Amino acid sequence: MRQLFRTTTAYRALSGSAAQGEAAHFTLVLFPDAKYLRVYLAECAKAFFGAEEGTRTARLIDEESYADCLFYPAAGGKLTAEAAGAISDESILRPVEGTKKLFVLDAFQSVTPLVQNKLLKLLEEPPAGVYFLAGATAEHTVLPTVLSRANVRRVPPFSEREAAEALARMHPEAGDVRAAAAACGGVLSVGEDLLAGGGEDFRLAEQFLAGGDTAQVCRAAGERGKTFFAALRLVLRDVLLYRTGQERFAVLSDPQLKQLAARYPAGAAIAAIGFVTDAEREIQFNANPAQAALALALRIGEERERSERCSSPGRGA
């Protein structure tokens, strides 16, 4: 995983600018995986200090105990106004071991506007030798005034191949990781959750598309959350492949895919994939997953009926 993180353009850019003494005073990393955001920031911090793997400095940064690299908030916590005040007080103290001090601000997407504004002046004009490295999973959660002061580095989701290789290294006991890698959208923690689910998300996605007790399936989908929607997108993609005679490219091999392909015209399957993306975006903005699943089911059903009405004998799906 760490090896994969070091291949990203954002990491290389941060490493290069730090090595040349040109690091920005405030860098904001946009990384879509909340579970591993802090790990990614730690790798960037090691690059900032030029700490090679296995060295004392690298070990201390991993342990979050290097005197000149301070992590806020504590793991699992939130950056509060009180913590912002502590950062301000700490920033005026001289570095302990070198000539620069780095503040690593994790989970910046959860920082309230009040606290972001409290930090704004410090982020814009920090004391000499003081640098800030913040990480967030989404840009829309960061105030425009803060974004305008930041050197923004975006880390896009990993490719399906990269995700598969990383998941295989992280979970060698899992066996075939293709479905999880194809469904996770390049977010490793989602792939891990799909593996942990043992295929339940994919089975639930097939039930969702097959109809039946929609309310019960949507409640179950709400409990699964992100992994259900990720699995649903892959099931729809494979349904489309079966429908268009390209099943050799499908990742899943469940016989029910053929039945679903007969149920969903190609146009409906294509539209449904877009609807899933819309539902995930709504959940990102705090929509209830079960309610989002129910609205999605209605929307997909309407599109399927519309596609069937538009299809006529001899014209195909």
Secondary structure, DSSP 4 states (H G I P E B T S, - for coil): -HHHHTTSHHHHHHHHHHHTT---SEEEEE-S-GGGHHHHHHHHHHHHTT--TTSHHHHHHHTT--TTEEEES-TT----HHHHHHHHHHHTSPPSSSS-EEEEE--GGG--HHHHHHHHHHHHSPPTTEEEEEEES-GGGS-HHHHTTSEEEE-PPPPHHHHHHHHHHH-GGG---HHHHHHTTT-HHHHHHHHHTTTHHHHHHHHHHH-SSHHHHHHHHHHHTHHHHHHHHHHHHHHHHHHTT-GGG-S---THHHHHHHHS-HHHHHHHHHHHHHHHHHHHTT--HHHHHHHHHHHHHHHHHHHHHH--TTT--
